[in-house]
């Protein structure tokens, strides 16, 4: 499935990602992809992106760590004995 991504040169990637993160535009559910010297940062709202090229691209879902709270129906906690 293709999603909107900001396309920047690899060397400008961290600056662009930081700028997009400050505006809360980075799609945290998708991976950031590097290909042919370009960095593709998935964004949640392409219309809110200013001063960057936005393209549609297929990027993989981001695999996150499974937390204990994801596995049970209550909020687990550690208690000191």
Buried (B, 14 or more C-beta within 10 A) or exposed (E): EEBBBBBBEEEEBEEBBEBBEEEEBBBEEBBBBEEEEBBBBBBBEBEEBEEBEBBEBEBEEEEEEEEEEEEEEEEEEEEEE
